[in-house]
Amino acid sequence: MIKFYYYVSCVVFHVSFGHYTHQWAVHVLGGKEVADKLAQDHGFRNLGEIFPDYYHFEHPKMTKRSLGPDIQRKTSLSVDTRVLWAEQQVAKKRIKRDYKLQDSDPRWPNMWYLNRGNGLDMNVIPAWLDGITGKGAVVTILDDGLEKDHPDLSQNYDPMASYDVNDQDSDPSPRYDMIDSNRHGTRCAGEVAAVSNNSICALGVAHGAQVGGVRMLDGDVTDAVEARSLSYNPQHIDIYSASWGPDDDGKTVDGPGEFATRAFMEGVTKGRNGKGSIFVWASGNGGRDHDNCNCDGYTNSIYTLSISSATEHGHVPWYSEACSSTLASTYSSGAVEERQVVTTDLHHSCTSSHTGTSASAPLAAGICALALEANPNLTWRDMQHIVVRTARPQNLIASDWKINGVGRNVSHSFGYGLMDAYAMVQLAKRWITVPEQLKCEKSAPHGQKIIPAKSVVKLQLEVKECEGIKLLEHVQAKLTIISQRRGDLRIQLISPMGTRVMLLAHRANDMSKAGFNHWPFMSVHSWGESPLGIWQLEIHNDDRLLDAEVRAWDLILYGTATAIAIDNKNTNAKPSTTETFEHNSIDEFNERIEMKKNTTNVEHSVSMVASSSSDCVKSNGRFCLECSLEYVLHKGKCLERCPNQFYSSALEMSNGANKNYEKVSERGRVCLPCHYTCKMCVGSNDYQCVQCFPDATLVNISNWESYCYSSRIIGNITAQKWYFRVYILLWIILSGLLIVIIYFLIPKRKERIDFDVIENIRGMEKHVKSAVYSDSDGE
């Protein structure tokens, strides 16, 4: 019985703490020679000293792992006078603290925008593997409340970053109703800082950051409410994330009032102990109504980091607003067949259907939090510079991509591209605070200028000197225009380095007669360019009958007097893969371009020929803008053919597949991006592949449809076909059995029915006969 209890206790110990090994820790005085002799006498091997006079022994004949301790050797060592203390070692469970990908968060497999790899996500996993999770950063969600006790948020909830402006108390919890109309803030918060590896829902981009909520949208939103929200606890909060703004109806022109404007200015000058609060803003969801986010005074503010959306397949979402103030993009929802964003929801639940630019801004805020952990000294302008330098245009499909005056790809739909978390973190580690922001304001001398109906007016403003600014950041064109139908105005600005920007596109819904009164249209497309030279403003009046009138044009230029410095000696940061183009002089810039021309791009399997004077028909002096007929334009160079993942616009036009590129083709052939699944293609759609990546197979559906299917998907399809065949065969067998059963049952039923009829007839005959006999007897 004693032996039984001994083994039971050993099993319990094993389950609770681990198993016994063949190694021992022994306390021996006298030095290594005494320890070696002791080990030899007892059949051990001395593995070495743990601490002075404590040694690590191992017995080669003992079982490496056992449920119970070795009592015999324990006794043997205890009675040896050279041993002060001995203990058999127990194996303990230890988990490597490299980052374990979130297999315990049930919705992690559905978070396609974080886990697809191959340039098809926002590159957060490498940052996490580097130990960067947003720790130390504080993000607050300016919205309709925050479910602070949500099990996926409570651990990271920060009460110092939370307040209820609507009800004037410290509890930001949302007001619950029948339709959960106040779920927005909780959803946005989960994208930023939902806890990882807790077997609940999903995880946030910055799951090590602190998150709070300012409830301010569930009531009357006034200038004072906005100002209080934007300026709440600015020395504690690093990032304010806002996914709201004026109506996205295609006819509203509105922005922050006097108090909110002051809150922005106070935030960037005094917030975070002078480093500046970081305001991340959703660009707007008015795409269906052809709205323009430059008519939104929050997104076109120089103080906000305006974020747009890209769909799962890299397209422009139907709701997206295109404008020149958008800095970058993150993934969000798209067409019906495209997936949406996973995050926390009200009532301690989870959702896979968060949508719109509302979902994009919090993802951007989370990525900014990662950069802040890497370098807490980043200013609000540092963050914008880092986003511009690291955003990736690859795999984002839009017809308006162009190269600005310093060689950066930029789009009205996507800004500078998809935010790259790892690239931002690596650059943040080496970043040196940007020089002081300078501002110069120039007024056009033209005075009043009539814009006749169905015509365009072109104005010029020469900037000969600009308060020492050499490198531009934000550019504002502050306009006063009188118009009987404001939506018929289209405005373009062309920089001295040739970058053409659409400040305002046609807005069919805007029938207002109010025009624009000193409205600041903002552009980030000239980032890094020189401000000196002739700026051109083109104003189109699409009204069929009525004239418009320009009353005033002021050009406000923001930038720095010196180039941006980066600490390349920081050995803790890996070199950034993102090329930078800001330099002290144009000559240095041209030298860098020549170096890039002489560098072989090993990623492209096709030969590429750099532009020469004979190949390039039109140039801005630094990049080619149009090539001769034998060549194709790609990223400012004339090539013999497009590289992998791009196709010539001439191919698409020959098929008449996409009329959106007709204007592009008028300037000559250009390289346009393939669908992300294609290595080589003849068009932008997923069915126009001609060659696949190694992990995919080309499947020809018809003469004009060819898809690249993942090898894994092909295997699943084969398995599904096999399963389908077995399923059909099983149904045939079951149907046959059912027919046989019915066949044997129905005849028996008929026999029973006939027998009953016969019996009834016989009974009736007997009854009639008896009645006849009775009557005859009575007579």
PEKALIN-V434140 format. One line per field, one symbol per residue. ss: DSSP state (A for helix, B for strand, O for the rest). psi: psi as a letter, one per 20 degrees, with the letter a starting at -180 (. if undefined). burial: b if it has 24 or more other C-alpha atoms within 12 Angstrom, else e. A space follows every 10 residues. Layout:
ss = ???
psi = ???
burial = ???
//
This chain:
ss = OAAAAAAAAA AAAAAAAOOB BBBBBBBBOO OAAAAAAAAA AOOBBBBBBB BOOBBBBBBO OOOOBBOOOO AAAAAAAAOO OOBBBBBBBB OOOOOOOOOO OOOOOOOAAA OAAAAOOOOO OOOOAAAAAO OOOOOOOBBB BBBOOOOOOO OOOAAABOAA AOBBOOOOBO OOOOOOOOOO OOOAAAAAAA AAAOOOOOOO OOOOOOOOOB BBBBBOOOOO OOAAAAAAAA OOOOOOOOBB BBOOOOOOOO OOOBOOOAAA AAAAAAAAAA AAAAOOOBBB BBOOOOAAAO OOAAABOOOO OOOBBBBBBB OOOOOOOOOO OOOOOOOBBB BOOOOOOOOO BBBBBOOOBB BBBBOAAAAA AAAAAAAAAA AAAAOOOOOA AAAAAAAAAA OBOOOOOOOO OBBOOOOOBB BOOOBOOBOO AAAAAAAAAA BOOOOOOBBB BBBOOOOOBB BOOOBBBBBB BBBOOOOOOO BBBBBBBBBB BBOOOAAABB BBBBOOOOOB BBBBOOOOOO OOOOOBBBBB BBBOOOOOOO OOBBBBBBBB BOOOOOOBBB BBBBBBBBBB OOOOOBOOOO OOOOOOOOOO OOOOOAAAAA AAAAAAAOOO OOOOOOOOOO OOOOOBBBBO OOOBBBBOOO OBBBOOBBBO OOOOOBBBAA AAAAAOOOAA AAAAAAOOOB BBBOOOOBBB BOOOOOOBBB BBOOOBBBBB BBOOBBBBBB AAAAAAAAAA AAAAAAAAAA AAAAAAAAAA AAAAAAAAAA AAAAAAAAAA AAAAAAAAAA AAAAAAAAO
psi = gghghghghg gggghgharq ajqqppopqi ahgggggggg hjjrpoirpg rpjpqoqpoh iqphpqhrqn hghggghhip iiphqqppqp pqppppkroo qmiiohjghi mhiijhakjj ajlhghgghj jojjpiqppq oobjrpnhjp ijhhhjpohi jqqnhgjlri ojqqpqahjl iligghghhh hgkpqqljkp dbqqgmjirq qrpooiimap orhhggghgh jpliihpgpp pplrarpljj ipoqaqaggh ghggghghhh qlkihpqoop pphqkkhhjl rpiijoighj qiiqnppaqq rhjjrpqhip ppriipgaqr qbrcrhiqra ppaqrrkkaq qkkpraihhg ghgggghhhg hhhhnijprh hggggggghi qpiqjpoqij prpaijjppq qhhjcjappo gghggghhhj pppqrqpqpq ppppjhbqpp oqqlrqppqq opohqmkjph pqeqppooqo ppqinhijpp pqpprhjjop pohprpohin jqjhbpnlpn pqqjikpirq ipapppppop ojphgqrrpp hqopoppqaq irrpqpniio iipqpqipqq jprhrhghgh ghghghhjpp oiipiqqppq prhhhohpqj ihqphprrhi rppoljqoqh rqrqjqqphh gghhikhoih jghghhjrpq pqprqiipgq rjriqijkqi qrrhjrppoo hahjopqopq hhggghgghh gghgghgggg hgghgggggg ghghggghhg ghggghgggh gghhgggggh gghgghhh.
burial = eeeeeeeeee eeeeeeeebb bbbbbbbbee ebeebbebbe ebebbbebee eebbbbbbbe eeeeebbbbb eebbeebeee ebbeebbbbb eeeeeeeeee ebeebbbbeb bbbbbeeebb bbbbbbbbeb bbbbbbbbbb bbbbbbbbbb bbbbebbbbb bbbbbbeeee bbbbbeeeee ebbbbbbbbb bbbbbbeeeb bbbbbbbbbb bbbbbbbbee beeebbbbbb bbbbbbbbbb bbbbbbbbbb bbbbbbeeeb bebbbbbbbb bbeebbbbbb bbbbbbbebb bbbbbbbbbb bbbbbbbbbb bbbbbbbbbb bbbbbbbbbb bbbbeeebbb bbbbbbbbbb bbbbbbbbbb bbbbbbbbbb bbbbbbbbbb bbbbbbbbbb bbbbbbbbbb bbbbbbbbbb bbbbbbbbbb bbbbbbbbbb bbbbbebbbb bbbbeeeeeb bbeeebbebb bebeebeebb bbbbbbbbbb bbbbbbbbbb bbbbbbbbbb bbbbbbbbbb eeeebbbebb bbbbbbbbbb bbebbbbbbb bbbeeebbbb bbbbbbbbbb bebbbbeeee eebeebeeeb bbbeeeeebe eebeeeeeee eeeeeeebbb bbeebbbbbe bbbbbbbbee bbbbbbbbbb bbbbbbbbbb bbbeeeeeee beebbeebbb bbbbbbbbbb bbbbbbbbbb bbeeeebbbe eeeeebbbbe eeeeeeeeee eeeeeeeeee eeeeeeeeee eeeeeeeeee eeeeeeeeee eeeeeeeeee eeeeeeeee
//
